[in-house]
Amino acid sequence: MALALPETRAGFNEGGQFFVEVAGKGIAWTWMERVVPKKPRVPCLDALAIRVSNLEIKEALLASNDAAFFTEPHYNNYPAILVRLPEVDAEEFRDLLTAAWRAKAPKRLLKDSGL
């Protein structure tokens, strides 16, 4: 779905974390979970971090009590929501990715795409 958005790119970073970006800016990435305290985080393939345009939107998603959305202290005061992939439907997921894309896409791309 994300690659259907203009000028997006997906891949894996050096640590093996999956990411999606537009114009070099991340819009979604694998959530790195702290399974064992004081040990390195490990990829959680059932969840993605997805950018939101501001903290108010993040708080609204969390307040919705939708089981798909959560956060952790690592993401405090950061405009991204953690999304449990098995809990989110395709339409809502597409809307989240599109909103993340809009939040990070350059103005010329926003204008040219009509999104």
N, C-alpha and C positions, 0 to 999 in steps of 0.2 A: 504493500500500500504506500509506504513512504517513497519508494522509488518512482511512483507514478507522479509525484510532485516535481515541479520543474527544478532542474539542476541539483537534485539531491544525489548524495553518494553514500554508500554503505560499505562497511568493511570491519576489520578487526584491528585493534591497536596492538602494540608490542606485548602487552600483558594478556592478550587473548580476549579482550572485552569488545563485544559487538557495539557498533555505533552507526548512527545515521546523522548526516550533516548537510547543511546548505551553506554555500559560500564559506566553507571552513568553520562553521559554527554548529556545535552539536545541538540536535533537536531530540534525540532519543539514544539511549545506551543501556547496556545490560546493567542491572543492579548488582553491585558487588556487596554481598552479604557478609557480615561479621559473624561467622558461625562459632568460632572459639575466641573468647576474649584475649586480647593482646597478641593475636595471630593475624596473619594477612587475611584480607577479605577474599572471598571466592565468588565466582560468577553464579548467580541464581538465574537459571534459564527460564523460570516461570514468571519473571518480573522484569519490567523495563522502567527506567527513569525517563520521563518525558517532560520537556520544557513546557512551562506555562508562561503567559505574558507578564504576570505579576503575582505577588503573594496573596492578594485578595482572591484571585481565581483559585489558587491552590487551597486556601482555607475553605472556600465554598465547596470545592470537590470533596475535601475531607469531611466537612460538615454534612454532606449529603448522606453519610452513613452507607454509601455504596461499598460493598465488600471488595470491589475491584481496586479501590484507592487507599493508599496508606503512605506513611512517611516514617522516618527514623531521625534520630538526633543529627546524624551526618548531613541531612538536608535541611536543617533548621535555617530559616532566613535565606533560603535559596529557592528560586522560582522553578522548581521541578516537582512533579508528583510521581510517586512510585505506583505502578499499575500491575496488578496480578493478571497476567494474560488469560488464564483460564476463566476469570470472572468477568471479563469485559466483552461485550458483543462487538461484532465487526463494524457496525455503523458508529458506535461510540468511539471505538479505537481509531477509525478513520478521521473522525472529528478532532480527536486529541492530536493526532499527527499533523493534520492540516493547521490547527491553531498553533502548534509548536513551529511549524514551517513559517507561518505568517509572522510569528514573533521574532524570527531570526533571519528571514530572507532580506536581501538588500531592497531598498525602495524601488529601484528600476525593475527588479524581478517581480515585485508585488504589482507594480503598475502593468507590466507586460503580460503577466499571467492572468489577471482578472480574478484571482482568488482572494 
